[in-house]
Amino acid sequence: MKHQIFIFLFTVFCFSVEAQEFLSSLRYDFIADNREYFNQYSTPQTIIGSRLDVQTGFKFDSVHRVMFGGSYLYEFGHRLDGHIPVLDLYYRYYDTKFDVLLGSFPRRNLLHYPLIMFADTVEYFRPNIQGAYISYNFKYGSQSVWLDWTGRQTATVREMFITGISGKLQYGVVYIKDHFHYWHRAGMANDSIRDIRDNNSFSILAGLDFAEKTKLDTLYFGVGFVTSSDKVRPAQPYTSVGLLSECSVFYKRIGCQVSYYYGEAPSIAFGDPIYSSKNYLRTNIVWIPFKHRFVHSKVVFGIHLVNGDIDYSQQILVSVNLNNK
C-alpha cells in the first residue's frame, strides 16, 4: 500500500512539473572599484572580484514563479571562504501593476537609493534582500516598500532588520522622488548588550526630466533635502539635515552624473561616509564600451570634490546575464 501511495504521488509530481515552465538563470559580475581617497571621511581601497549567481525554478502561469539557487563572491586576494555564499530562495508575483518578492532574492534593480543613504558597497557585500519587497506601478510612477531581516535574536546574535519605502512620481517633465530607510539593532537574548540603535533617513527630491523632449537618452536634474536621525538608547538622537541635488546626461554610450550635498554631517549606517564631509560634489563620467543582449559593461571615472580638495575613483563593471525567463 505504501508503494502504491508513493507511485501515485510521484506520478502526480511528474505531471505537475511537466505542466510548468522551467526557468533558469546564470549571471556573472566582474567588479573593479578603485578609490583613491585622501580625505579623513572615507577609506582608500581597491575592491576587485567576481560574483556568480545561478538560479533555477518554475513559472506556474503568467504571474507566479518560485526560484532557488545561490550566489558567491570571490574577492581577489582573499581566501576562497572569504565570503559566505548567499542562498537565493524566493517566490515572485509579477504583473503590470504589482511586483512581489518573498524570501531571499537579489536586490539589484530593485532599490535605487541615493549613495548618501545606501553606498554601492552594500550591493557588493550584501547582494540579497532577505524578507519581502512589494512594488506598485501606476500611470504616474511607482512606489515600493521592503523589509530586509538581518538577524534573529539569540545568545550570540543581535536582532536586526532594515526596512524602507521608495518611489517616483512623474507628470509631464516634473518628477518627485522619495526615499526612507529605518535600521533597528537590538540586543542579544542574554541581555549582555544594551546599546539598542535606531537609525533612519529620509529624502525627497523634485526635478525636471527632459529625456522625451530631446534626442538624449537621459536628461534630468533635481534638488531636495536629506534628513537623518541616529539614536543609541538611552542617549538623545543625533539629527542632521542637508541639501541634495542631482543631474544626469546620457547620449548613447557616454554620460555624466553629478550630485552635490551641502549641510550637516549625516549619520546613516549604510550610507557612503564621504558625505559626512558636509560639502561634497561628486561627478561621474560614464562610458559604456559595449552593450549586448547578454553582456553589459560600464567604465566610470569619478571626481570627488571634498571641502575643496579633489579625490578620484575608477570603476569597471561587466555583467553577463544568461536566462530563459
Contacts in CASP RR format, 6 or more apart in sequence:
PFRMAT RR
TARGET T0000
AUTHOR 0000-0000-0000
METHOD contacts of the structure
MODEL  1
MKHQIFIFLFTVFCFSVEAQEFLSSLRYDFIADNREYFNQYSTPQTIIGS
RLDVQTGFKFDSVHRVMFGGSYLYEFGHRLDGHIPVLDLYYRYYDTKFDV
LLGSFPRRNLLHYPLIMFADTVEYFRPNIQGAYISYNFKYGSQSVWLDWT
GRQTATVREMFITGISGKLQYGVVYIKDHFHYWHRAGMANDSIRDIRDNN
SFSILAGLDFAEKTKLDTLYFGVGFVTSSDKVRPAQPYTSVGLLSECSVF
YKRIGCQVSYYYGEAPSIAFGDPIYSSKNYLRTNIVWIPFKHRFVHSKVV
FGIHLVNGDIDYSQQILVSVNLNNK
17 58 0 8 1.000
20 58 0 8 1.000
20 59 0 8 1.000
20 60 0 8 1.000
21 58 0 8 1.000
21 59 0 8 1.000
21 60 0 8 1.000
22 56 0 8 1.000
22 57 0 8 1.000
22 58 0 8 1.000
22 59 0 8 1.000
22 324 0 8 1.000
23 55 0 8 1.000
23 56 0 8 1.000
23 57 0 8 1.000
23 58 0 8 1.000
23 59 0 8 1.000
23 65 0 8 1.000
23 67 0 8 1.000
23 323 0 8 1.000
23 324 0 8 1.000
23 325 0 8 1.000
24 55 0 8 1.000
24 56 0 8 1.000
24 57 0 8 1.000
24 323 0 8 1.000
24 324 0 8 1.000
25 53 0 8 1.000
25 54 0 8 1.000
25 55 0 8 1.000
25 56 0 8 1.000
25 67 0 8 1.000
25 321 0 8 1.000
25 322 0 8 1.000
25 323 0 8 1.000
25 324 0 8 1.000
25 325 0 8 1.000
26 52 0 8 1.000
26 53 0 8 1.000
26 54 0 8 1.000
26 55 0 8 1.000
26 320 0 8 1.000
26 321 0 8 1.000
26 322 0 8 1.000
26 323 0 8 1.000
27 51 0 8 1.000
27 52 0 8 1.000
27 53 0 8 1.000
27 54 0 8 1.000
27 71 0 8 1.000
27 319 0 8 1.000
27 320 0 8 1.000
27 321 0 8 1.000
27 322 0 8 1.000
27 323 0 8 1.000
28 50 0 8 1.000
28 51 0 8 1.000
28 52 0 8 1.000
28 53 0 8 1.000
28 319 0 8 1.000
28 320 0 8 1.000
29 50 0 8 1.000
29 51 0 8 1.000
29 52 0 8 1.000
29 53 0 8 1.000
29 317 0 8 1.000
29 318 0 8 1.000
29 319 0 8 1.000
29 320 0 8 1.000
30 49 0 8 1.000
30 50 0 8 1.000
30 316 0 8 1.000
30 317 0 8 1.000
30 318 0 8 1.000
30 319 0 8 1.000
31 47 0 8 1.000
31 48 0 8 1.000
31 49 0 8 1.000
31 50 0 8 1.000
31 51 0 8 1.000
31 124 0 8 1.000
31 317 0 8 1.000
32 46 0 8 1.000
32 47 0 8 1.000
32 48 0 8 1.000
32 49 0 8 1.000
32 314 0 8 1.000
32 315 0 8 1.000
32 316 0 8 1.000
32 317 0 8 1.000
33 46 0 8 1.000
33 47 0 8 1.000
33 48 0 8 1.000
33 120 0 8 1.000
33 124 0 8 1.000
33 313 0 8 1.000
33 314 0 8 1.000
33 315 0 8 1.000
34 46 0 8 1.000
34 47 0 8 1.000
34 313 0 8 1.000
34 314 0 8 1.000
34 315 0 8 1.000
35 42 0 8 1.000
35 43 0 8 1.000
35 44 0 8 1.000
35 45 0 8 1.000
35 46 0 8 1.000
35 311 0 8 1.000
35 313 0 8 1.000
36 44 0 8 1.000
36 311 0 8 1.000
36 312 0 8 1.000
36 313 0 8 1.000
36 314 0 8 1.000
37 43 0 8 1.000
37 44 0 8 1.000
37 274 0 8 1.000
37 304 0 8 1.000
37 311 0 8 1.000
37 313 0 8 1.000
38 44 0 8 1.000
38 309 0 8 1.000
38 311 0 8 1.000
39 274 0 8 1.000
39 277 0 8 1.000
39 304 0 8 1.000
39 306 0 8 1.000
39 307 0 8 1.000
39 309 0 8 1.000
39 311 0 8 1.000
41 273 0 8 1.000
41 274 0 8 1.000
41 275 0 8 1.000
41 276 0 8 1.000
41 277 0 8 1.000
41 306 0 8 1.000
42 272 0 8 1.000
42 273 0 8 1.000
42 274 0 8 1.000
47 75 0 8 1.000
47 121 0 8 1.000
47 124 0 8 1.000
48 75 0 8 1.000
48 76 0 8 1.000
49 73 0 8 1.000
49 74 0 8 1.000
49 75 0 8 1.000
49 76 0 8 1.000
50 73 0 8 1.000
50 74 0 8 1.000
50 76 0 8 1.000
51 71 0 8 1.000
51 72 0 8 1.000
51 73 0 8 1.000
51 74 0 8 1.000
51 127 0 8 1.000
52 71 0 8 1.000
52 72 0 8 1.000
53 70 0 8 1.000
53 71 0 8 1.000
53 88 0 8 1.000
53 106 0 8 1.000
53 127 0 8 1.000
54 69 0 8 1.000
54 70 0 8 1.000
54 71 0 8 1.000
55 67 0 8 1.000
55 68 0 8 1.000
55 69 0 8 1.000
55 70 0 8 1.000
55 88 0 8 1.000
56 67 0 8 1.000
56 68 0 8 1.000
56 69 0 8 1.000
57 65 0 8 1.000
57 66 0 8 1.000
57 67 0 8 1.000
57 68 0 8 1.000
58 65 0 8 1.000
58 66 0 8 1.000
59 65 0 8 1.000
59 325 0 8 1.000
60 66 0 8 1.000
62 95 0 8 1.000
63 93 0 8 1.000
63 94 0 8 1.000
63 95 0 8 1.000
64 91 0 8 1.000
64 92 0 8 1.000
64 93 0 8 1.000
65 91 0 8 1.000
65 92 0 8 1.000
65 94 0 8 1.000
66 90 0 8 1.000
66 91 0 8 1.000
66 92 0 8 1.000
67 88 0 8 1.000
67 89 0 8 1.000
67 90 0 8 1.000
67 92 0 8 1.000
67 105 0 8 1.000
68 88 0 8 1.000
68 89 0 8 1.000
68 90 0 8 1.000
69 87 0 8 1.000
69 88 0 8 1.000
69 89 0 8 1.000
70 85 0 8 1.000
70 86 0 8 1.000
70 87 0 8 1.000
70 88 0 8 1.000
71 85 0 8 1.000
71 86 0 8 1.000
71 88 0 8 1.000
71 106 0 8 1.000
71 127 0 8 1.000
71 128 0 8 1.000
72 83 0 8 1.000
72 85 0 8 1.000
72 86 0 8 1.000
73 83 0 8 1.000
73 124 0 8 1.000
73 125 0 8 1.000
73 127 0 8 1.000
74 80 0 8 1.000
74 83 0 8 1.000
75 82 0 8 1.000
75 83 0 8 1.000
83 125 0 8 1.000
86 104 0 8 1.000
86 127 0 8 1.000
86 128 0 8 1.000
87 104 0 8 1.000
87 128 0 8 1.000
88 104 0 8 1.000
88 105 0 8 1.000
88 106 0 8 1.000
88 128 0 8 1.000
89 103 0 8 1.000
89 104 0 8 1.000
90 101 0 8 1.000
90 102 0 8 1.000
90 103 0 8 1.000
90 104 0 8 1.000
90 105 0 8 1.000
91 101 0 8 1.000
91 102 0 8 1.000
91 103 0 8 1.000
92 99 0 8 1.000
92 100 0 8 1.000
92 101 0 8 1.000
92 102 0 8 1.000
92 105 0 8 1.000
93 99 0 8 1.000
93 100 0 8 1.000
94 100 0 8 1.000
96 137 0 8 1.000
97 136 0 8 1.000
97 137 0 8 1.000
97 138 0 8 1.000
98 134 0 8 1.000
98 135 0 8 1.000
98 136 0 8 1.000
98 137 0 8 1.000
99 133 0 8 1.000
99 134 0 8 1.000
99 135 0 8 1.000
99 137 0 8 1.000
99 144 0 8 1.000
100 132 0 8 1.000
100 133 0 8 1.000
100 134 0 8 1.000
100 135 0 8 1.000
101 110 0 8 1.000
101 129 0 8 1.000
101 132 0 8 1.000
101 133 0 8 1.000
101 134 0 8 1.000
102 131 0 8 1.000
102 132 0 8 1.000
103 130 0 8 1.000
103 131 0 8 1.000
103 132 0 8 1.000
104 128 0 8 1.000
104 129 0 8 1.000
104 130 0 8 1.000
104 131 0 8 1.000
105 128 0 8 1.000
105 129 0 8 1.000
105 133 0 8 1.000
106 127 0 8 1.000
106 128 0 8 1.000
106 129 0 8 1.000
107 122 0 8 1.000
107 123 0 8 1.000
107 126 0 8 1.000
107 127 0 8 1.000
107 128 0 8 1.000
107 129 0 8 1.000
108 123 0 8 1.000
108 127 0 8 1.000
110 129 0 8 1.000
110 133 0 8 1.000
110 135 0 8 1.000
110 144 0 8 1.000
110 146 0 8 1.000
111 118 0 8 1.000
111 129 0 8 1.000
111 144 0 8 1.000
111 146 0 8 1.000
111 166 0 8 1.000
112 166 0 8 1.000
113 166 0 8 1.000
113 179 0 8 1.000
113 181 0 8 1.000
114 179 0 8 1.000
114 203 0 8 1.000
114 226 0 8 1.000
114 244 0 8 1.000
114 246 0 8 1.000
114 259 0 8 1.000
115 259 0 8 1.000
115 271 0 8 1.000
115 272 0 8 1.000
115 275 0 8 1.000
115 282 0 8 1.000
116 201 0 8 1.000
116 203 0 8 1.000
116 226 0 8 1.000
116 244 0 8 1.000
116 261 0 8 1.000
116 266 0 8 1.000
116 268 0 8 1.000
116 271 0 8 1.000
116 272 0 8 1.000
116 275 0 8 1.000
117 179 0 8 1.000
117 181 0 8 1.000
117 201 0 8 1.000
117 203 0 8 1.000
117 226 0 8 1.000
117 268 0 8 1.000
117 270 0 8 1.000
117 271 0 8 1.000
118 181 0 8 1.000
118 270 0 8 1.000
118 271 0 8 1.000
119 270 0 8 1.000
119 271 0 8 1.000
119 272 0 8 1.000
119 273 0 8 1.000
120 272 0 8 1.000
122 270 0 8 1.000
122 271 0 8 1.000
129 146 0 8 1.000
129 147 0 8 1.000
129 148 0 8 1.000
130 148 0 8 1.000
130 149 0 8 1.000
130 150 0 8 1.000
131 146 0 8 1.000
131 147 0 8 1.000
131 148 0 8 1.000
131 149 0 8 1.000
132 146 0 8 1.000
132 147 0 8 1.000
133 144 0 8 1.000
133 145 0 8 1.000
133 146 0 8 1.000
133 147 0 8 1.000
134 144 0 8 1.000
134 145 0 8 1.000
134 146 0 8 1.000
135 142 0 8 1.000
135 143 0 8 1.000
135 144 0 8 1.000
136 142 0 8 1.000
136 143 0 8 1.000
136 144 0 8 1.000
140 169 0 8 1.000
140 170 0 8 1.000
140 171 0 8 1.000
141 167 0 8 1.000
141 168 0 8 1.000
141 169 0 8 1.000
141 170 0 8 1.000
142 167 0 8 1.000
142 168 0 8 1.000
143 165 0 8 1.000
143 166 0 8 1.000
143 167 0 8 1.000
144 165 0 8 1.000
144 166 0 8 1.000
144 167 0 8 1.000
145 163 0 8 1.000
145 164 0 8 1.000
145 165 0 8 1.000
146 163 0 8 1.000
146 164 0 8 1.000
146 165 0 8 1.000
147 161 0 8 1.000
147 162 0 8 1.000
147 163 0 8 1.000
147 164 0 8 1.000
148 161 0 8 1.000
148 162 0 8 1.000
148 163 0 8 1.000
149 160 0 8 1.000
149 161 0 8 1.000
150 160 0 8 1.000
150 161 0 8 1.000
150 162 0 8 1.000
151 157 0 8 1.000
151 158 0 8 1.000
151 159 0 8 1.000
151 160 0 8 1.000
151 161 0 8 1.000
152 159 0 8 1.000
153 159 0 8 1.000
153 186 0 8 1.000
153 187 0 8 1.000
153 188 0 8 1.000
153 189 0 8 1.000
154 188 0 8 1.000
154 189 0 8 1.000
155 188 0 8 1.000
155 189 0 8 1.000
155 190 0 8 1.000
156 188 0 8 1.000
157 188 0 8 1.000
158 185 0 8 1.000
158 186 0 8 1.000
158 187 0 8 1.000
158 188 0 8 1.000
158 193 0 8 1.000
159 184 0 8 1.000
159 185 0 8 1.000
159 186 0 8 1.000
159 187 0 8 1.000
160 183 0 8 1.000
160 184 0 8 1.000
160 185 0 8 1.000
160 186 0 8 1.000
161 183 0 8 1.000
161 184 0 8 1.000
162 181 0 8 1.000
162 182 0 8 1.000
162 183 0 8 1.000
162 184 0 8 1.000
162 270 0 8 1.000
163 181 0 8 1.000
163 182 0 8 1.000
164 180 0 8 1.000
164 181 0 8 1.000
164 182 0 8 1.000
165 178 0 8 1.000
165 179 0 8 1.000
165 180 0 8 1.000
166 177 0 8 1.000
166 178 0 8 1.000
166 179 0 8 1.000
166 180 0 8 1.000
167 177 0 8 1.000
167 178 0 8 1.000
167 179 0 8 1.000
168 175 0 8 1.000
168 176 0 8 1.000
168 177 0 8 1.000
168 178 0 8 1.000
169 175 0 8 1.000
169 176 0 8 1.000
170 176 0 8 1.000
170 209 0 8 1.000
172 209 0 8 1.000
173 208 0 8 1.000
173 209 0 8 1.000
173 210 0 8 1.000
173 212 0 8 1.000
173 213 0 8 1.000
174 206 0 8 1.000
174 207 0 8 1.000
174 208 0 8 1.000
174 209 0 8 1.000
175 206 0 8 1.000
175 207 0 8 1.000
175 208 0 8 1.000
175 209 0 8 1.000
175 220 0 8 1.000
176 204 0 8 1.000
176 205 0 8 1.000
176 206 0 8 1.000
176 207 0 8 1.000
177 203 0 8 1.000
177 204 0 8 1.000
177 205 0 8 1.000
177 206 0 8 1.000
178 202 0 8 1.000
178 203 0 8 1.000
178 204 0 8 1.000
179 201 0 8 1.000
179 202 0 8 1.000
179 203 0 8 1.000
179 204 0 8 1.000
180 200 0 8 1.000
180 201 0 8 1.000
180 202 0 8 1.000
180 203 0 8 1.000
181 200 0 8 1.000
181 201 0 8 1.000
181 268 0 8 1.000
181 270 0 8 1.000
182 198 0 8 1.000
182 199 0 8 1.000
182 200 0 8 1.000
183 197 0 8 1.000
183 198 0 8 1.000
183 199 0 8 1.000
183 200 0 8 1.000
183 269 0 8 1.000
183 270 0 8 1.000
184 196 0 8 1.000
184 197 0 8 1.000
184 198 0 8 1.000
184 199 0 8 1.000
185 196 0 8 1.000
185 197 0 8 1.000
185 199 0 8 1.000
186 196 0 8 1.000
187 193 0 8 1.000
187 194 0 8 1.000
187 195 0 8 1.000
187 196 0 8 1.000
194 233 0 8 1.000
195 232 0 8 1.000
195 233 0 8 1.000
196 232 0 8 1.000
196 233 0 8 1.000
197 230 0 8 1.000
197 231 0 8 1.000
197 232 0 8 1.000
197 233 0 8 1.000
197 269 0 8 1.000
198 229 0 8 1.000
198 230 0 8 1.000
198 231 0 8 1.000
198 233 0 8 1.000
198 237 0 8 1.000
199 228 0 8 1.000
199 229 0 8 1.000
199 230 0 8 1.000
199 231 0 8 1.000
199 267 0 8 1.000
199 268 0 8 1.000
199 269 0 8 1.000
200 228 0 8 1.000
200 229 0 8 1.000
201 226 0 8 1.000
201 227 0 8 1.000
201 228 0 8 1.000
201 229 0 8 1.000
201 266 0 8 1.000
201 268 0 8 1.000
202 226 0 8 1.000
202 227 0 8 1.000
202 228 0 8 1.000
203 224 0 8 1.000
203 225 0 8 1.000
203 226 0 8 1.000
203 227 0 8 1.000
203 244 0 8 1.000
204 224 0 8 1.000
204 225 0 8 1.000
205 222 0 8 1.000
205 223 0 8 1.000
205 224 0 8 1.000
205 244 0 8 1.000
205 246 0 8 1.000
206 222 0 8 1.000
206 223 0 8 1.000
206 224 0 8 1.000
207 220 0 8 1.000
207 221 0 8 1.000
207 222 0 8 1.000
207 223 0 8 1.000
208 220 0 8 1.000
208 221 0 8 1.000
208 222 0 8 1.000
209 219 0 8 1.000
209 220 0 8 1.000
210 216 0 8 1.000
210 219 0 8 1.000
210 220 0 8 1.000
211 217 0 8 1.000
211 218 0 8 1.000
211 219 0 8 1.000
211 220 0 8 1.000
215 251 0 8 1.000
216 249 0 8 1.000
216 250 0 8 1.000
216 251 0 8 1.000
217 250 0 8 1.000
217 251 0 8 1.000
217 252 0 8 1.000
218 248 0 8 1.000
218 249 0 8 1.000
218 250 0 8 1.000
218 255 0 8 1.000
219 248 0 8 1.000
219 249 0 8 1.000
219 250 0 8 1.000
220 246 0 8 1.000
220 247 0 8 1.000
220 248 0 8 1.000
221 245 0 8 1.000
221 246 0 8 1.000
221 247 0 8 1.000
221 248 0 8 1.000
222 245 0 8 1.000
222 246 0 8 1.000
222 247 0 8 1.000
223 243 0 8 1.000
223 244 0 8 1.000
223 245 0 8 1.000
223 246 0 8 1.000
224 243 0 8 1.000
224 244 0 8 1.000
224 245 0 8 1.000
225 241 0 8 1.000
225 242 0 8 1.000
225 243 0 8 1.000
225 244 0 8 1.000
226 241 0 8 1.000
226 242 0 8 1.000
226 244 0 8 1.000
226 261 0 8 1.000
226 266 0 8 1.000
227 239 0 8 1.000
227 240 0 8 1.000
227 241 0 8 1.000
227 242 0 8 1.000
228 239 0 8 1.000
228 240 0 8 1.000
228 241 0 8 1.000
228 266 0 8 1.000
228 267 0 8 1.000
228 268 0 8 1.000
229 237 0 8 1.000
229 238 0 8 1.000
229 239 0 8 1.000
230 237 0 8 1.000
230 238 0 8 1.000
230 239 0 8 1.000
230 267 0 8 1.000
230 268 0 8 1.000
230 269 0 8 1.000
231 237 0 8 1.000
231 238 0 8 1.000
238 267 0 8 1.000
240 263 0 8 1.000
240 264 0 8 1.000
240 265 0 8 1.000
240 266 0 8 1.000
240 267 0 8 1.000
241 263 0 8 1.000
241 264 0 8 1.000
242 261 0 8 1.000
242 262 0 8 1.000
242 263 0 8 1.000
242 264 0 8 1.000
242 266 0 8 1.000
243 260 0 8 1.000
243 261 0 8 1.000
243 262 0 8 1.000
243 263 0 8 1.000
244 259 0 8 1.000
244 260 0 8 1.000
244 261 0 8 1.000
245 259 0 8 1.000
245 260 0 8 1.000
246 257 0 8 1.000
246 258 0 8 1.000
246 259 0 8 1.000
247 257 0 8 1.000
247 258 0 8 1.000
247 259 0 8 1.000
248 255 0 8 1.000
248 256 0 8 1.000
248 257 0 8 1.000
248 258 0 8 1.000
249 255 0 8 1.000
249 256 0 8 1.000
250 256 0 8 1.000
250 286 0 8 1.000
253 287 0 8 1.000
253 288 0 8 1.000
253 289 0 8 1.000
253 291 0 8 1.000
254 286 0 8 1.000
254 287 0 8 1.000
254 288 0 8 1.000
255 285 0 8 1.000
255 286 0 8 1.000
255 287 0 8 1.000
256 283 0 8 1.000
256 284 0 8 1.000
256 285 0 8 1.000
256 286 0 8 1.000
257 283 0 8 1.000
257 284 0 8 1.000
257 286 0 8 1.000
258 281 0 8 1.000
258 282 0 8 1.000
258 283 0 8 1.000
258 284 0 8 1.000
259 281 0 8 1.000
259 282 0 8 1.000
260 280 0 8 1.000
260 281 0 8 1.000
260 282 0 8 1.000
261 275 0 8 1.000
261 278 0 8 1.000
261 279 0 8 1.000
261 280 0 8 1.000
262 278 0 8 1.000
262 279 0 8 1.000
262 280 0 8 1.000
263 278 0 8 1.000
263 279 0 8 1.000
264 278 0 8 1.000
265 275 0 8 1.000
265 276 0 8 1.000
265 277 0 8 1.000
265 278 0 8 1.000
266 275 0 8 1.000
266 276 0 8 1.000
267 276 0 8 1.000
268 275 0 8 1.000
274 280 0 8 1.000
274 304 0 8 1.000
274 306 0 8 1.000
277 306 0 8 1.000
277 307 0 8 1.000
278 307 0 8 1.000
279 306 0 8 1.000
279 307 0 8 1.000
279 308 0 8 1.000
280 304 0 8 1.000
280 305 0 8 1.000
280 306 0 8 1.000
280 307 0 8 1.000
281 304 0 8 1.000
281 305 0 8 1.000
282 302 0 8 1.000
282 303 0 8 1.000
282 304 0 8 1.000
282 305 0 8 1.000
283 302 0 8 1.000
283 303 0 8 1.000
283 304 0 8 1.000
283 305 0 8 1.000
284 300 0 8 1.000
284 301 0 8 1.000
284 302 0 8 1.000
284 303 0 8 1.000
285 300 0 8 1.000
285 301 0 8 1.000
285 302 0 8 1.000
285 303 0 8 1.000
286 298 0 8 1.000
286 299 0 8 1.000
286 300 0 8 1.000
287 298 0 8 1.000
287 299 0 8 1.000
287 300 0 8 1.000
287 301 0 8 1.000
288 296 0 8 1.000
288 297 0 8 1.000
288 298 0 8 1.000
288 299 0 8 1.000
289 297 0 8 1.000
289 299 0 8 1.000
290 297 0 8 1.000
291 297 0 8 1.000
294 320 0 8 1.000
294 321 0 8 1.000
294 322 0 8 1.000
295 318 0 8 1.000
295 319 0 8 1.000
295 320 0 8 1.000
295 321 0 8 1.000
296 318 0 8 1.000
296 319 0 8 1.000
296 321 0 8 1.000
297 316 0 8 1.000
297 317 0 8 1.000
297 318 0 8 1.000
297 319 0 8 1.000
298 315 0 8 1.000
298 316 0 8 1.000
298 317 0 8 1.000
298 318 0 8 1.000
299 314 0 8 1.000
299 315 0 8 1.000
299 316 0 8 1.000
299 317 0 8 1.000
300 313 0 8 1.000
300 314 0 8 1.000
300 315 0 8 1.000
300 316 0 8 1.000
300 317 0 8 1.000
301 312 0 8 1.000
301 313 0 8 1.000
301 314 0 8 1.000
302 312 0 8 1.000
302 313 0 8 1.000
302 314 0 8 1.000
302 315 0 8 1.000
303 310 0 8 1.000
303 311 0 8 1.000
303 312 0 8 1.000
304 310 0 8 1.000
304 311 0 8 1.000
304 312 0 8 1.000
304 313 0 8 1.000
END
